[in-house]
Amino acid sequence: MSDKAIIRITRELWEIKKNADLSIAVDYDEDDMRNVRAIILGPPETPYQFGLFEFTIKFGKEYPGNPPSVKAVTTNSGACRFSPNLYAGGKVCLSILGTWTGQAGEQWSSAQGLESVLISIQSLMSANPYENEPGYENAKSKSDEENMVHYKAKICHETIRIAVLQPLEAALDIGPNGTAESSKSEGYTEPDDTSDDEGYTFNNPFIDLRKRRFLWYYDSYVQLINRESQSESVAPKLPFQKMPFESSGNSMDGHFNYPELQRRLKNLKAKILEETKNWETRGAGAKKNELGIAVNLQRQYEQIVETLKSHKNYSIDLSLADNNPFLWKLTYFGRPTTPLEGGIIKVKIHLSAKFPEEQPRVFVETRLSHVRVSKDGVLCYFPNKLEEIRQHIEAIVAALEEADPPYDPRTTVNIEASRLFWGSPEDRRLYKRTLRRDLERSVEDAYE
């Protein structure tokens, strides 16, 4: 591969990481950056909603003259076809990849790149994936209409089971029944430290991302289960219906069991919260042993506090819980003209000894009906630089103070607050009144 091609791949990877697209994340083999792993977030309001689907991408010697080769990883170890275009064996049928015959102008050109490939794959995860089957436009019979409903139903179920639960259960070394056993019993092979068909080794960089997104979207997963399980057609143990385009070894087989998925969701959440709590204990040990990460976090804390004092920033108070640099306490005093004016908001920032590879988990302890704060207090925020705690502090405050956020289901993690904020004018007024009551209560609680 020419130096020019390597430079282009480097630029494409850098641009994707710099843009921090919520729907796409990438990482690469440090020994050979032509081998890339990517994760795509299932689009909101589709059967794939908030699933995290992994793919491997290999750039050939002729790139960008020829497209890269792409393989789906999220297939339940080769047992699940997630779309007419996403085969159980990993094949991705897409005209720009040359794996499917498309219309004129849909083929690959050197003007395209990695990001356009990933966006095209995400477009396959549509609200009605049954329509992606070639020939559908000429059918549309009554049986097709019924198949659409059944197909979406089983994709919803398997998205939670395979694209949400399995990877995290494997990463936390718990089986589907919640015990400390491998998730391989359900047919899942954790992609950490595995090799692709060409023998290239990847260390899965997305486990921490999966955990943070799981906490963000937990209520959405529960809401989806509650909604879907209302139908008699998804009763526990009821088998999935086979689609006309599915064949032996390339289908989505199985049965519904939403009560079991809900149990596993709750168990997984408890495990992640337990892990977060353990960071504090491990951090205390790291400080006692004067490990570099503890010294680094302590120094960052001292520098931030000094900066706040020198800038006379009285809206933020920072402290360390029990002088532990792995658990920060932030008190935010709502500034005038902001939505939180007059409130006293208490926040805990949990840090891992593996920071910045493992990013902070931030919980708002004060009850707050806010679009960026989940029912359990998980804050959804976006720092500019992942490795600097100062940037995290600024992003936390920015998320809390944001007066008019754009509508984006990927970032609004409080379902009820979001419904009110983007509802009718009366709903918006109720949102503001509820938030104001929370702020008044925060002051009362602070002085009790």
Number of C-alpha atoms within 10 A of each C-alpha: 11 10 8 11 18 18 10 15 20 14 12 15 19 14 13 16 14 11 11 15 12 11 16 21 22 23 21 21 14 12 10 12 16 21 22 22 25 23 24 22 22 24 21 16 11 16 25 26 24 27 28 27 22 22 19 21 20 20 21 16 14 12 20 21 14 16 22 23 16 24 20 23 23 30 23 24 18 19 21 22 25 27 25 21 21 22 23 24 20 23 16 23 20 21 17 21 20 17 15 13 13 12 8 7 9 13 17 19 14 10 8 14 18 20 16 12 19 20 13 15 18 18 13 22 23 20 16 14 21 21 17 15 13 12 9 12 9 7 11 13 10 8 9 16 12 11 17 16 13 18 21 20 20 22 22 19 25 26 22 25 22 23 24 22 22 26 25 23 28 22 16 18 16 20 20 25 13 17 12 13 15 19 25 17 10 13 14 21 20 20 22 16 10 14 12 13 8 8 8 15 18 21 16 17 19 22 19 16 15 19 22 21 20 23 22 26 25 21 17 18 21 17 13 17 19 14 10 17 19 10 10 9 15 20 16 14 11 13 15 19 15 16 17 10 12 15 11 8 14 19 22 26 18 17 17 20 18 22 14 13 20 17 13 20 23 13 17 22 15 12 17 18 13 11 13 17 15 14 18 22 13 14 23 20 15 19 20 11 11 12 13 12 19 23 15 12 20 17 13 16 19 14 13 15 18 12 13 16 13 9 9 10 11 11 13 19 15 18 17 16 13 11 12 20 29 27 23 21 15 20 19 21 18 20 16 10 10 12 19 24 15 18 24 24 23 18 21 22 20 21 24 24 23 11 17 15 15 19 20 21 18 22 18 22 14 20 18 26 24 27 27 25 26 25 21 16 23 23 27 26 19 17 18 14 13 16 14 14 21 19 14 21 17 14 18 23 16 14 19 23 17 14 12 8 13 10 11 10 18 18 20 24 27 26 21 15 26 21 15 19 22 14 14 11 11 11 16 17 14 16 22 18 13 16 20 19 14 21 24 15 16 19 16 12 11 12 6 5
